[in-house]
Amino acid sequence: MKKITFCKQNLELCTEEVLEYAKNNLSDKYNISITRCLGECGLCFSNCIVDFHGKLLSGESPQKLIEKIKHEVEDI
């Protein structure tokens, strides 16, 4: 099963909304998890980030990150 991994530190900053979107819309096709750190601290500090099945996605806002996730889902 494909994975979407969230950074716990980033959840507190901006990706809680993205996590809810993933749980409500993608959990049937993706394993959704939270890790302590994705190791992208510079990007994490200023953007919403998620590891989408090995590909780091980022957005300036939760809504922009959700749009990028939707785009990736459509491409798969």
PDB file of N, H, CA, C and O in Angstrom:
ATOM      1  N   MET A   1       0.846  -1.186   0.000  1.00  0.00           N
ATOM      2  CA  MET A   1       0.000   0.000   0.000  1.00  0.00           C
ATOM      3  C   MET A   1       0.887   1.244   0.000  1.00  0.00           C
ATOM      4  O   MET A   1       1.911   1.279   0.683  1.00  0.00           O
ATOM      5  N   LYS A   2       0.503   2.236  -0.746  1.00  0.00           N
ATOM      6  H   LYS A   2      -0.328   2.206  -1.300  1.00  0.00           H
ATOM      7  CA  LYS A   2       1.246   3.487  -0.807  1.00  0.00           C
ATOM      8  C   LYS A   2       1.097   4.252   0.497  1.00  0.00           C
ATOM      9  O   LYS A   2       0.130   4.066   1.235  1.00  0.00           O
ATOM     10  N   LYS A   3       2.084   5.129   0.775  1.00  0.00           N
ATOM     11  H   LYS A   3       2.869   5.280   0.176  1.00  0.00           H
ATOM     12  CA  LYS A   3       2.113   5.808   2.065  1.00  0.00           C
ATOM     13  C   LYS A   3       2.091   7.327   1.921  1.00  0.00           C
ATOM     14  O   LYS A   3       2.631   7.892   0.971  1.00  0.00           O
ATOM     15  N   ILE A   4       1.454   7.960   2.887  1.00  0.00           N
ATOM     16  H   ILE A   4       1.015   7.500   3.659  1.00  0.00           H
ATOM     17  CA  ILE A   4       1.528   9.413   3.060  1.00  0.00           C
ATOM     18  C   ILE A   4       1.988   9.611   4.501  1.00  0.00           C
ATOM     19  O   ILE A   4       1.320   9.183   5.442  1.00  0.00           O
ATOM     20  N   THR A   5       3.138  10.266   4.662  1.00  0.00           N
ATOM     21  H   THR A   5       3.682  10.614   3.898  1.00  0.00           H
ATOM     22  CA  THR A   5       3.714  10.441   5.991  1.00  0.00           C
ATOM     23  C   THR A   5       3.780  11.920   6.332  1.00  0.00           C
ATOM     24  O   THR A   5       4.286  12.735   5.560  1.00  0.00           O
ATOM     25  N   PHE A   6       3.262  12.242   7.492  1.00  0.00           N
ATOM     26  H   PHE A   6       2.851  11.580   8.119  1.00  0.00           H
ATOM     27  CA  PHE A   6       3.253  13.615   7.988  1.00  0.00           C
ATOM     28  C   PHE A   6       4.321  13.791   9.050  1.00  0.00           C
ATOM     29  O   PHE A   6       4.621  12.862   9.799  1.00  0.00           O
ATOM     30  N   CYS A   7       4.890  14.971   9.114  1.00  0.00           N
ATOM     31  H   CYS A   7       4.647  15.727   8.506  1.00  0.00           H
ATOM     32  CA  CYS A   7       5.860  15.341  10.139  1.00  0.00           C
ATOM     33  C   CYS A   7       5.098  15.883  11.350  1.00  0.00           C
ATOM     34  O   CYS A   7       4.301  16.812  11.219  1.00  0.00           O
ATOM     35  N   LYS A   8       5.342  15.302  12.524  1.00  0.00           N
ATOM     36  H   LYS A   8       5.989  14.547  12.629  1.00  0.00           H
ATOM     37  CA  LYS A   8       4.633  15.741  13.732  1.00  0.00           C
ATOM     38  C   LYS A   8       4.856  17.227  14.000  1.00  0.00           C
ATOM     39  O   LYS A   8       3.926  17.933  14.390  1.00  0.00           O
ATOM     40  N   GLN A   9       6.057  17.695  13.798  1.00  0.00           N
ATOM     41  H   GLN A   9       6.813  17.121  13.481  1.00  0.00           H
ATOM     42  CA  GLN A   9       6.357  19.106  14.035  1.00  0.00           C
ATOM     43  C   GLN A   9       5.575  20.000  13.073  1.00  0.00           C
ATOM     44  O   GLN A   9       5.088  21.062  13.458  1.00  0.00           O
ATOM     45  N   ASN A  10       5.462  19.564  11.831  1.00  0.00           N
ATOM     46  H   ASN A  10       5.858  18.700  11.518  1.00  0.00           H
ATOM     47  CA  ASN A  10       4.745  20.349  10.835  1.00  0.00           C
ATOM     48  C   ASN A  10       3.242  20.317  11.067  1.00  0.00           C
ATOM     49  O   ASN A  10       2.545  21.273  10.727  1.00  0.00           O
ATOM     50  N   LEU A  11       2.737  19.238  11.637  1.00  0.00           N
ATOM     51  H   LEU A  11       3.304  18.461  11.912  1.00  0.00           H
ATOM     52  CA  LEU A  11       1.311  19.164  11.965  1.00  0.00           C
ATOM     53  C   LEU A  11       0.922  20.316  12.873  1.00  0.00           C
ATOM     54  O   LEU A  11      -0.123  20.942  12.695  1.00  0.00           O
ATOM     55  N   GLU A  12       1.770  20.583  13.841  1.00  0.00           N
ATOM     56  H   GLU A  12       2.619  20.074  13.986  1.00  0.00           H
ATOM     57  CA  GLU A  12       1.494  21.662  14.784  1.00  0.00           C
ATOM     58  C   GLU A  12       1.510  23.022  14.099  1.00  0.00           C
ATOM     59  O   GLU A  12       0.821  23.946  14.531  1.00  0.00           O
ATOM     60  N   LEU A  13       2.294  23.147  13.031  1.00  0.00           N
ATOM     61  H   LEU A  13       2.854  22.396  12.679  1.00  0.00           H
ATOM     62  CA  LEU A  13       2.394  24.429  12.325  1.00  0.00           C
ATOM     63  C   LEU A  13       1.274  24.625  11.315  1.00  0.00           C
ATOM     64  O   LEU A  13       0.654  25.687  11.267  1.00  0.00           O
ATOM     65  N   CYS A  14       1.011  23.586  10.495  1.00  0.00           N
ATOM     66  H   CYS A  14       1.514  22.722  10.534  1.00  0.00           H
ATOM     67  CA  CYS A  14       0.029  23.862   9.436  1.00  0.00           C
ATOM     68  C   CYS A  14      -0.603  22.670   8.749  1.00  0.00           C
ATOM     69  O   CYS A  14      -1.491  22.878   7.922  1.00  0.00           O
ATOM     70  N   THR A  15      -0.219  21.455   9.025  1.00  0.00           N
ATOM     71  H   THR A  15       0.502  21.286   9.697  1.00  0.00           H
ATOM     72  CA  THR A  15      -0.770  20.377   8.204  1.00  0.00           C
ATOM     73  C   THR A  15      -1.900  19.590   8.857  1.00  0.00           C
ATOM     74  O   THR A  15      -2.316  18.566   8.314  1.00  0.00           O
ATOM     75  N   GLU A  16      -2.404  20.028   9.989  1.00  0.00           N
ATOM     76  H   GLU A  16      -2.066  20.859  10.430  1.00  0.00           H
ATOM     77  CA  GLU A  16      -3.540  19.331  10.616  1.00  0.00           C
ATOM     78  C   GLU A  16      -4.713  19.229   9.639  1.00  0.00           C
ATOM     79  O   GLU A  16      -5.354  18.183   9.531  1.00  0.00           O
ATOM     80  N   GLU A  17      -4.982  20.310   8.942  1.00  0.00           N
ATOM     81  H   GLU A  17      -4.462  21.159   9.030  1.00  0.00           H
ATOM     82  CA  GLU A  17      -6.065  20.312   7.939  1.00  0.00           C
ATOM     83  C   GLU A  17      -5.785  19.317   6.815  1.00  0.00           C
ATOM     84  O   GLU A  17      -6.700  18.662   6.316  1.00  0.00           O
ATOM     85  N   VAL A  18      -4.522  19.207   6.421  1.00  0.00           N
ATOM     86  H   VAL A  18      -3.779  19.739   6.826  1.00  0.00           H
ATOM     87  CA  VAL A  18      -4.138  18.281   5.361  1.00  0.00           C
ATOM     88  C   VAL A  18      -4.287  16.835   5.844  1.00  0.00           C
ATOM     89  O   VAL A  18      -4.732  15.971   5.090  1.00  0.00           O
ATOM     90  N   LEU A  19      -3.920  16.578   7.083  1.00  0.00           N
ATOM     91  H   LEU A  19      -3.559  17.281   7.696  1.00  0.00           H
ATOM     92  CA  LEU A  19      -4.081  15.248   7.668  1.00  0.00           C
ATOM     93  C   LEU A  19      -5.553  14.846   7.689  1.00  0.00           C
ATOM     94  O   LEU A  19      -5.889  13.710   7.351  1.00  0.00           O
ATOM     95  N   GLU A  20      -6.416  15.748   8.075  1.00  0.00           N
ATOM     96  H   GLU A  20      -6.143  16.670   8.349  1.00  0.00           H
ATOM     97  CA  GLU A  20      -7.853  15.458   8.087  1.00  0.00           C
ATOM     98  C   GLU A  20      -8.360  15.153   6.680  1.00  0.00           C
ATOM     99  O   GLU A  20      -9.162  14.239   6.488  1.00  0.00           O
ATOM    100  N   TYR A  21      -7.888  15.925   5.693  1.00  0.00           N
ATOM    101  H   TYR A  21      -7.236  16.667   5.848  1.00  0.00           H
ATOM    102  CA  TYR A  21      -8.266  15.669   4.305  1.00  0.00           C
ATOM    103  C   TYR A  21      -7.827  14.257   3.897  1.00  0.00           C
ATOM    104  O   TYR A  21      -8.603  13.502   3.310  1.00  0.00           O
ATOM    105  N   ALA A  22      -6.581  13.913   4.213  1.00  0.00           N
ATOM    106  H   ALA A  22      -5.951  14.525   4.689  1.00  0.00           H
ATOM    107  CA  ALA A  22      -6.053  12.599   3.834  1.00  0.00           C
ATOM    108  C   ALA A  22      -6.835  11.478   4.508  1.00  0.00           C
ATOM    109  O   ALA A  22      -7.189  10.491   3.863  1.00  0.00           O
ATOM    110  N   LYS A  23      -7.102  11.626   5.790  1.00  0.00           N
ATOM    111  H   LYS A  23      -6.815  12.428   6.314  1.00  0.00           H
ATOM    112  CA  LYS A  23      -7.852  10.592   6.512  1.00  0.00           C
ATOM    113  C   LYS A  23      -9.253  10.410   5.931  1.00  0.00           C
ATOM    114  O   LYS A  23      -9.732   9.284   5.801  1.00  0.00           O
ATOM    115  N   ASN A  24      -9.903  11.510   5.584  1.00  0.00           N
ATOM    116  H   ASN A  24      -9.514  12.425   5.689  1.00  0.00           H
ATOM    117  CA  ASN A  24     -11.284  11.455   5.090  1.00  0.00           C
ATOM    118  C   ASN A  24     -11.401  11.033   3.633  1.00  0.00           C
ATOM    119  O   ASN A  24     -12.434  10.500   3.227  1.00  0.00           O
ATOM    120  N   ASN A  25     -10.350  11.263   2.831  1.00  0.00           N
ATOM    121  H   ASN A  25      -9.510  11.696   3.160  1.00  0.00           H
ATOM    122  CA  ASN A  25     -10.467  11.044   1.397  1.00  0.00           C
ATOM    123  C   ASN A  25      -9.507  10.021   0.798  1.00  0.00           C
ATOM    124  O   ASN A  25      -9.742   9.529  -0.306  1.00  0.00           O
ATOM    125  N   LEU A  26      -8.432   9.694   1.509  1.00  0.00           N
ATOM    126  H   LEU A  26      -8.241  10.093   2.406  1.00  0.00           H
ATOM    127  CA  LEU A  26      -7.410   8.850   0.899  1.00  0.00           C
ATOM    128  C   LEU A  26      -7.052   7.598   1.689  1.00  0.00           C
ATOM    129  O   LEU A  26      -6.270   6.773   1.216  1.00  0.00           O
ATOM    130  N   SER A  27      -7.604   7.448   2.868  1.00  0.00           N
ATOM    131  H   SER A  27      -8.239   8.118   3.253  1.00  0.00           H
ATOM    132  CA  SER A  27      -7.192   6.345   3.740  1.00  0.00           C
ATOM    133  C   SER A  27      -7.537   4.958   3.201  1.00  0.00           C
ATOM    134  O   SER A  27      -6.995   3.958   3.669  1.00  0.00           O
ATOM    135  N   ASP A  28      -8.432   4.895   2.224  1.00  0.00           N
ATOM    136  H   ASP A  28      -8.873   5.708   1.844  1.00  0.00           H
ATOM    137  CA  ASP A  28      -8.752   3.591   1.641  1.00  0.00           C
ATOM    138  C   ASP A  28      -7.673   3.116   0.672  1.00  0.00           C
ATOM    139  O   ASP A  28      -7.579   1.920   0.396  1.00  0.00           O
ATOM    140  N   LYS A  29      -6.859   4.033   0.152  1.00  0.00           N
ATOM    141  H   LYS A  29      -6.935   5.005   0.376  1.00  0.00           H
ATOM    142  CA  LYS A  29      -5.822   3.677  -0.818  1.00  0.00           C
ATOM    143  C   LYS A  29      -4.401   3.951  -0.321  1.00  0.00           C
ATOM    144  O   LYS A  29      -3.433   3.485  -0.922  1.00  0.00           O
ATOM    145  N   TYR A  30      -4.278   4.699   0.764  1.00  0.00           N
ATOM    146  H   TYR A  30      -5.065   5.078   1.251  1.00  0.00           H
ATOM    147  CA  TYR A  30      -2.966   5.090   1.271  1.00  0.00           C
ATOM    148  C   TYR A  30      -2.865   4.816   2.765  1.00  0.00           C
ATOM    149  O   TYR A  30      -3.816   5.033   3.516  1.00  0.00           O
ATOM    150  N   ASN A  31      -1.698   4.335   3.185  1.00  0.00           N
ATOM    151  H   ASN A  31      -0.926   4.158   2.575  1.00  0.00           H
ATOM    152  CA  ASN A  31      -1.401   4.191   4.597  1.00  0.00           C
ATOM    153  C   ASN A  31      -0.965   5.570   5.095  1.00  0.00           C
ATOM    154  O   ASN A  31       0.040   6.104   4.624  1.00  0.00           O
ATOM    155  N   ILE A  32      -1.688   6.138   6.017  1.00  0.00           N
ATOM    156  H   ILE A  32      -2.504   5.704   6.400  1.00  0.00           H
ATOM    157  CA  ILE A  32      -1.413   7.486   6.512  1.00  0.00           C
ATOM    158  C   ILE A  32      -0.757   7.373   7.880  1.00  0.00           C
ATOM    159  O   ILE A  32      -1.294   6.741   8.790  1.00  0.00           O
ATOM    160  N   SER A  33       0.414   7.996   8.012  1.00  0.00           N
ATOM    161  H   SER A  33       0.849   8.509   7.272  1.00  0.00           H
ATOM    162  CA  SER A  33       1.136   7.916   9.276  1.00  0.00           C
ATOM    163  C   SER A  33       1.758   9.264   9.630  1.00  0.00           C
ATOM    164  O   SER A  33       1.843  10.178   8.811  1.00  0.00           O
ATOM    165  N   ILE A  34       2.188   9.344  10.891  1.00  0.00           N
ATOM    166  H   ILE A  34       2.118   8.601  11.557  1.00  0.00           H
ATOM    167  CA  ILE A  34       2.852  10.541  11.396  1.00  0.00           C
ATOM    168  C   ILE A  34       4.194  10.106  11.959  1.00  0.00           C
ATOM    169  O   ILE A  34       4.272   9.152  12.733  1.00  0.00           O
ATOM    170  N   THR A  35       5.239  10.802  11.571  1.00  0.00           N
ATOM    171  H   THR A  35       5.175  11.577  10.942  1.00  0.00           H
ATOM    172  CA  THR A  35       6.570  10.529  12.096  1.00  0.00           C
ATOM    173  C   THR A  35       7.055  11.757  12.870  1.00  0.00           C
ATOM    174  O   THR A  35       6.550  12.862  12.674  1.00  0.00           O
ATOM    175  N   ARG A  36       8.022  11.556  13.738  1.00  0.00           N
ATOM    176  H   ARG A  36       8.432  10.658  13.897  1.00  0.00           H
ATOM    177  CA  ARG A  36       8.520  12.654  14.552  1.00  0.00           C
ATOM    178  C   ARG A  36       9.122  13.765  13.697  1.00  0.00           C
ATOM    179  O   ARG A  36       8.927  14.948  13.975  1.00  0.00           O
ATOM    180  N   CYS A  37       9.858  13.374  12.653  1.00  0.00           N
ATOM    181  H   CYS A  37      10.017  12.413  12.428  1.00  0.00           H
ATOM    182  CA  CYS A  37      10.527  14.374  11.809  1.00  0.00           C
ATOM    183  C   CYS A  37      10.790  13.779  10.433  1.00  0.00           C
ATOM    184  O   CYS A  37      11.181  12.618  10.313  1.00  0.00           O
ATOM    185  N   LEU A  38      10.574  14.580   9.400  1.00  0.00           N
ATOM    186  H   LEU A  38      10.257  15.523   9.497  1.00  0.00           H
ATOM    187  CA  LEU A  38      10.877  14.141   8.034  1.00  0.00           C
ATOM    188  C   LEU A  38      12.288  14.539   7.611  1.00  0.00           C
ATOM    189  O   LEU A  38      12.731  14.185   6.518  1.00  0.00           O
ATOM    190  N   GLY A  39      12.996  15.274   8.468  1.00  0.00           N
ATOM    191  H   GLY A  39      12.637  15.562   9.356  1.00  0.00           H
ATOM    192  CA  GLY A  39      14.365  15.681   8.146  1.00  0.00           C
ATOM    193  C   GLY A  39      14.450  16.810   7.140  1.00  0.00           C
ATOM    194  O   GLY A  39      15.470  16.966   6.469  1.00  0.00           O
ATOM    195  N   GLU A  40      13.408  17.588   7.029  1.00  0.00           N
ATOM    196  H   GLU A  40      12.580  17.461   7.574  1.00  0.00           H
ATOM    197  CA  GLU A  40      13.361  18.719   6.090  1.00  0.00           C
ATOM    198  C   GLU A  40      13.081  20.009   6.864  1.00  0.00           C
ATOM    199  O   GLU A  40      12.183  20.773   6.510  1.00  0.00           O
ATOM    200  N   CYS A  41      13.850  20.241   7.912  1.00  0.00           N
ATOM    201  H   CYS A  41      14.580  19.621   8.200  1.00  0.00           H
ATOM    202  CA  CYS A  41      13.558  21.313   8.863  1.00  0.00           C
ATOM    203  C   CYS A  41      13.503  22.700   8.223  1.00  0.00           C
ATOM    204  O   CYS A  41      12.651  23.511   8.587  1.00  0.00           O
ATOM    205  N   GLY A  42      14.390  22.982   7.284  1.00  0.00           N
ATOM    206  H   GLY A  42      15.082  22.323   6.988  1.00  0.00           H
ATOM    207  CA  GLY A  42      14.368  24.292   6.629  1.00  0.00           C
ATOM    208  C   GLY A  42      13.070  24.536   5.890  1.00  0.00           C
ATOM    209  O   GLY A  42      12.490  25.618   5.989  1.00  0.00           O
ATOM    210  N   LEU A  43      12.615  23.558   5.162  1.00  0.00           N
ATOM    211  H   LEU A  43      13.085  22.679   5.082  1.00  0.00           H
ATOM    212  CA  LEU A  43      11.357  23.659   4.417  1.00  0.00           C
ATOM    213  C   LEU A  43      10.169  23.598   5.367  1.00  0.00           C
ATOM    214  O   LEU A  43       9.180  24.308   5.184  1.00  0.00           O
ATOM    215  N   CYS A  44      10.269  22.758   6.365  1.00  0.00           N
ATOM    216  H   CYS A  44      11.073  22.181   6.514  1.00  0.00           H
ATOM    217  CA  CYS A  44       9.193  22.569   7.348  1.00  0.00           C
ATOM    218  C   CYS A  44       8.896  23.864   8.104  1.00  0.00           C
ATOM    219  O   CYS A  44       7.751  24.139   8.462  1.00  0.00           O
ATOM    220  N   PHE A  45       9.928  24.639   8.335  1.00  0.00           N
ATOM    221  H   PHE A  45      10.858  24.415   8.044  1.00  0.00           H
ATOM    222  CA  PHE A  45       9.788  25.885   9.080  1.00  0.00           C
ATOM    223  C   PHE A  45       8.900  26.895   8.351  1.00  0.00           C
ATOM    224  O   PHE A  45       8.216  27.697   8.986  1.00  0.00           O
ATOM    225  N   SER A  46       8.913  26.852   7.014  1.00  0.00           N
ATOM    226  H   SER A  46       9.469  26.200   6.498  1.00  0.00           H
ATOM    227  CA  SER A  46       8.210  27.881   6.250  1.00  0.00           C
ATOM    228  C   SER A  46       7.066  27.369   5.380  1.00  0.00           C
ATOM    229  O   SER A  46       6.336  28.170   4.796  1.00  0.00           O
ATOM    230  N   ASN A  47       6.895  26.042   5.280  1.00  0.00           N
ATOM    231  H   ASN A  47       7.489  25.391   5.754  1.00  0.00           H
ATOM    232  CA  ASN A  47       5.873  25.475   4.393  1.00  0.00           C
ATOM    233  C   ASN A  47       5.181  24.285   5.045  1.00  0.00           C
ATOM    234  O   ASN A  47       5.676  23.704   6.012  1.00  0.00           O
ATOM    235  N   CYS A  48       4.049  23.946   4.502  1.00  0.00           N
ATOM    236  H   CYS A  48       3.647  24.417   3.716  1.00  0.00           H
ATOM    237  CA  CYS A  48       3.362  22.714   4.864  1.00  0.00           C
ATOM    238  C   CYS A  48       4.006  21.607   4.040  1.00  0.00           C
ATOM    239  O   CYS A  48       4.161  21.749   2.827  1.00  0.00           O
ATOM    240  N   ILE A  49       4.384  20.500   4.688  1.00  0.00           N
ATOM    241  H   ILE A  49       4.258  20.384   5.673  1.00  0.00           H
ATOM    242  CA  ILE A  49       5.060  19.433   3.951  1.00  0.00           C
ATOM    243  C   ILE A  49       4.452  18.072   4.275  1.00  0.00           C
ATOM    244  O   ILE A  49       3.839  17.873   5.324  1.00  0.00           O
ATOM    245  N   VAL A  50       4.641  17.146   3.342  1.00  0.00           N
ATOM    246  H   VAL A  50       5.139  17.308   2.490  1.00  0.00           H
ATOM    247  CA  VAL A  50       4.216  15.761   3.516  1.00  0.00           C
ATOM    248  C   VAL A  50       5.086  14.895   2.609  1.00  0.00           C
ATOM    249  O   VAL A  50       5.479  15.316   1.521  1.00  0.00           O
ATOM    250  N   ASP A  51       5.379  13.685   3.069  1.00  0.00           N
ATOM    251  H   ASP A  51       5.059  13.343   3.952  1.00  0.00           H
ATOM    252  CA  ASP A  51       6.067  12.707   2.241  1.00  0.00           C
ATOM    253  C   ASP A  51       4.972  11.880   1.567  1.00  0.00           C
ATOM    254  O   ASP A  51       4.277  11.098   2.216  1.00  0.00           O
ATOM    255  N   PHE A  52       4.836  12.065   0.278  1.00  0.00           N
ATOM    256  H   PHE A  52       5.400  12.701  -0.249  1.00  0.00           H
ATOM    257  CA  PHE A  52       3.805  11.368  -0.490  1.00  0.00           C
ATOM    258  C   PHE A  52       4.456  10.200  -1.220  1.00  0.00           C
ATOM    259  O   PHE A  52       4.958  10.350  -2.334  1.00  0.00           O
ATOM    260  N   HIS A  53       4.443   9.048  -0.586  1.00  0.00           N
ATOM    261  H   HIS A  53       4.036   8.926   0.319  1.00  0.00           H
ATOM    262  CA  HIS A  53       5.002   7.825  -1.151  1.00  0.00           C
ATOM    263  C   HIS A  53       6.425   8.042  -1.673  1.00  0.00           C
ATOM    264  O   HIS A  53       6.751   7.663  -2.798  1.00  0.00           O
ATOM    265  N   GLY A  54       7.265   8.659  -0.835  1.00  0.00           N
ATOM    266  H   GLY A  54       7.000   8.967   0.079  1.00  0.00           H
ATOM    267  CA  GLY A  54       8.666   8.871  -1.177  1.00  0.00           C
ATOM    268  C   GLY A  54       8.977  10.175  -1.873  1.00  0.00           C
ATOM    269  O   GLY A  54      10.140  10.474  -2.142  1.00  0.00           O
ATOM    270  N   LYS A  55       7.968  10.946  -2.163  1.00  0.00           N
ATOM    271  H   LYS A  55       7.023  10.703  -1.944  1.00  0.00           H
ATOM    272  CA  LYS A  55       8.164  12.241  -2.830  1.00  0.00           C
ATOM    273  C   LYS A  55       7.743  13.340  -1.863  1.00  0.00           C
ATOM    274  O   LYS A  55       6.610  13.347  -1.380  1.00  0.00           O
ATOM    275  N   LEU A  56       8.651  14.267  -1.580  1.00  0.00           N
ATOM    276  H   LEU A  56       9.571  14.262  -1.973  1.00  0.00           H
ATOM    277  CA  LEU A  56       8.337  15.360  -0.670  1.00  0.00           C
ATOM    278  C   LEU A  56       7.501  16.408  -1.392  1.00  0.00           C
ATOM    279  O   LEU A  56       7.914  16.951  -2.417  1.00  0.00           O
ATOM    280  N   LEU A  57       6.324  16.685  -0.846  1.00  0.00           N
ATOM    281  H   LEU A  57       5.988  16.244  -0.013  1.00  0.00           H
ATOM    282  CA  LEU A  57       5.452  17.729  -1.388  1.00  0.00           C
ATOM    283  C   LEU A  57       5.384  18.852  -0.380  1.00  0.00           C
ATOM    284  O   LEU A  57       5.379  18.618   0.828  1.00  0.00           O
ATOM    285  N   SER A  58       5.331  20.084  -0.883  1.00  0.00           N
ATOM    286  H   SER A  58       5.335  20.275  -1.865  1.00  0.00           H
ATOM    287  CA  SER A  58       5.206  21.232   0.013  1.00  0.00           C
ATOM    288  C   SER A  58       4.270  22.264  -0.597  1.00  0.00           C
ATOM    289  O   SER A  58       4.075  22.327  -1.811  1.00  0.00           O
ATOM    290  N   GLY A  59       3.702  23.064   0.286  1.00  0.00           N
ATOM    291  H   GLY A  59       3.860  23.013   1.272  1.00  0.00           H
ATOM    292  CA  GLY A  59       2.818  24.134  -0.149  1.00  0.00           C
ATOM    293  C   GLY A  59       2.887  25.286   0.832  1.00  0.00           C
ATOM    294  O   GLY A  59       3.183  25.091   2.012  1.00  0.00           O
ATOM    295  N   GLU A  60       2.618  26.473   0.351  1.00  0.00           N
ATOM    296  H   GLU A  60       2.378  26.632  -0.607  1.00  0.00           H
ATOM    297  CA  GLU A  60       2.673  27.664   1.203  1.00  0.00           C
ATOM    298  C   GLU A  60       1.519  27.723   2.189  1.00  0.00           C
ATOM    299  O   GLU A  60       1.557  28.488   3.152  1.00  0.00           O
ATOM    300  N   SER A  61       0.487  26.911   1.948  1.00  0.00           N
ATOM    301  H   SER A  61       0.456  26.290   1.165  1.00  0.00           H
ATOM    302  CA  SER A  61      -0.678  26.863   2.831  1.00  0.00           C
ATOM    303  C   SER A  61      -1.231  25.439   2.805  1.00  0.00           C
ATOM    304  O   SER A  61      -0.906  24.668   1.901  1.00  0.00           O
ATOM    305  N   PRO A  62      -2.052  25.085   3.774  1.00  0.00           N
ATOM    306  CA  PRO A  62      -2.662  23.750   3.738  1.00  0.00           C
ATOM    307  C   PRO A  62      -3.446  23.504   2.445  1.00  0.00           C
ATOM    308  O   PRO A  62      -3.395  22.410   1.883  1.00  0.00           O
ATOM    309  N   GLN A  63      -4.161  24.512   1.983  1.00  0.00           N
ATOM    310  H   GLN A  63      -4.202  25.400   2.439  1.00  0.00           H
ATOM    311  CA  GLN A  63      -4.956  24.361   0.763  1.00  0.00           C
ATOM    312  C   GLN A  63      -4.074  24.084  -0.453  1.00  0.00           C
ATOM    313  O   GLN A  63      -4.432  23.267  -1.302  1.00  0.00           O
ATOM    314  N   LYS A  64      -2.929  24.754  -0.544  1.00  0.00           N
ATOM    315  H   LYS A  64      -2.638  25.417   0.145  1.00  0.00           H
ATOM    316  CA  LYS A  64      -2.030  24.516  -1.682  1.00  0.00           C
ATOM    317  C   LYS A  64      -1.421  23.126  -1.621  1.00  0.00           C
ATOM    318  O   LYS A  64      -1.230  22.484  -2.654  1.00  0.00           O
ATOM    319  N   LEU A  65      -1.115  22.657  -0.417  1.00  0.00           N
ATOM    320  H   LEU A  65      -1.270  23.178   0.423  1.00  0.00           H
ATOM    321  CA  LEU A  65      -0.585  21.302  -0.279  1.00  0.00           C
ATOM    322  C   LEU A  65      -1.648  20.272  -0.647  1.00  0.00           C
ATOM    323  O   LEU A  65      -1.336  19.279  -1.305  1.00  0.00           O
ATOM    324  N   ILE A  66      -2.867  20.482  -0.245  1.00  0.00           N
ATOM    325  H   ILE A  66      -3.120  21.288   0.289  1.00  0.00           H
ATOM    326  CA  ILE A  66      -3.958  19.573  -0.617  1.00  0.00           C
ATOM    327  C   ILE A  66      -4.093  19.518  -2.141  1.00  0.00           C
ATOM    328  O   ILE A  66      -4.292  18.439  -2.701  1.00  0.00           O
ATOM    329  N   GLU A  67      -3.989  20.641  -2.805  1.00  0.00           N
ATOM    330  H   GLU A  67      -3.827  21.517  -2.350  1.00  0.00           H
ATOM    331  CA  GLU A  67      -4.076  20.661  -4.273  1.00  0.00           C
ATOM    332  C   GLU A  67      -2.943  19.847  -4.892  1.00  0.00           C
ATOM    333  O   GLU A  67      -3.160  19.139  -5.875  1.00  0.00           O
ATOM    334  N   LYS A  68      -1.737  19.938  -4.329  1.00  0.00           N
ATOM    335  H   LYS A  68      -1.560  20.513  -3.530  1.00  0.00           H
ATOM    336  CA  LYS A  68      -0.614  19.154  -4.850  1.00  0.00           C
ATOM    337  C   LYS A  68      -0.845  17.665  -4.628  1.00  0.00           C
ATOM    338  O   LYS A  68      -0.521  16.850  -5.493  1.00  0.00           O
ATOM    339  N   ILE A  69      -1.400  17.306  -3.482  1.00  0.00           N
ATOM    340  H   ILE A  69      -1.664  17.968  -2.780  1.00  0.00           H
ATOM    341  CA  ILE A  69      -1.702  15.901  -3.211  1.00  0.00           C
ATOM    342  C   ILE A  69      -2.745  15.399  -4.210  1.00  0.00           C
ATOM    343  O   ILE A  69      -2.602  14.310  -4.767  1.00  0.00           O
ATOM    344  N   LYS A  70      -3.785  16.189  -4.435  1.00  0.00           N
ATOM    345  H   LYS A  70      -3.901  17.074  -3.983  1.00  0.00           H
ATOM    346  CA  LYS A  70      -4.812  15.795  -5.411  1.00  0.00           C
ATOM    347  C   LYS A  70      -4.192  15.555  -6.783  1.00  0.00           C
ATOM    348  O   LYS A  70      -4.543  14.597  -7.473  1.00  0.00           O
ATOM    349  N   HIS A  71      -3.274  16.426  -7.170  1.00  0.00           N
ATOM    350  H   HIS A  71      -2.989  17.204  -6.610  1.00  0.00           H
ATOM    351  CA  HIS A  71      -2.600  16.291  -8.468  1.00  0.00           C
ATOM    352  C   HIS A  71      -1.794  14.987  -8.525  1.00  0.00           C
ATOM    353  O   HIS A  71      -1.833  14.278  -9.530  1.00  0.00           O
ATOM    354  N   GLU A  72      -1.073  14.675  -7.457  1.00  0.00           N
ATOM    355  H   GLU A  72      -1.041  15.250  -6.640  1.00  0.00           H
ATOM    356  CA  GLU A  72      -0.300  13.430  -7.416  1.00  0.00           C
ATOM    357  C   GLU A  72      -1.207  12.207  -7.486  1.00  0.00           C
ATOM    358  O   GLU A  72      -0.890  11.238  -8.176  1.00  0.00           O
ATOM    359  N   VAL A  73      -2.321  12.246  -6.785  1.00  0.00           N
ATOM    360  H   VAL A  73      -2.579  13.033  -6.225  1.00  0.00           H
ATOM    361  CA  VAL A  73      -3.263  11.118  -6.792  1.00  0.00           C
ATOM    362  C   VAL A  73      -3.796  10.891  -8.200  1.00  0.00           C
ATOM    363  O   VAL A  73      -3.938   9.751  -8.641  1.00  0.00           O
ATOM    364  N   GLU A  74      -4.089  11.975  -8.901  1.00  0.00           N
ATOM    365  H   GLU A  74      -3.974  12.902  -8.543  1.00  0.00           H
ATOM    366  CA  GLU A  74      -4.602  11.859 -10.270  1.00  0.00           C
ATOM    367  C   GLU A  74      -3.557  11.275 -11.214  1.00  0.00           C
ATOM    368  O   GLU A  74      -3.906  10.575 -12.164  1.00  0.00           O
ATOM    369  N   ASP A  75      -2.268  11.556 -10.962  1.00  0.00           N
ATOM    370  H   ASP A  75      -1.984  12.125 -10.191  1.00  0.00           H
ATOM    371  CA  ASP A  75      -1.190  11.078 -11.838  1.00  0.00           C
ATOM    372  C   ASP A  75      -0.864   9.605 -11.623  1.00  0.00           C
ATOM    373  O   ASP A  75      -0.229   8.981 -12.474  1.00  0.00           O
ATOM    374  N   ILE A  76      -1.287   9.048 -10.506  1.00  0.00           N
ATOM    375  H   ILE A  76      -1.802   9.554  -9.815  1.00  0.00           H
ATOM    376  CA  ILE A  76      -0.946   7.652 -10.197  1.00  0.00           C
ATOM    377  C   ILE A  76      -1.959   6.706 -10.805  1.00  0.00           C
ATOM    378  O   ILE A  76      -1.839   5.491 -10.653  1.00  0.00           O
TER     379      ILE A  76
END
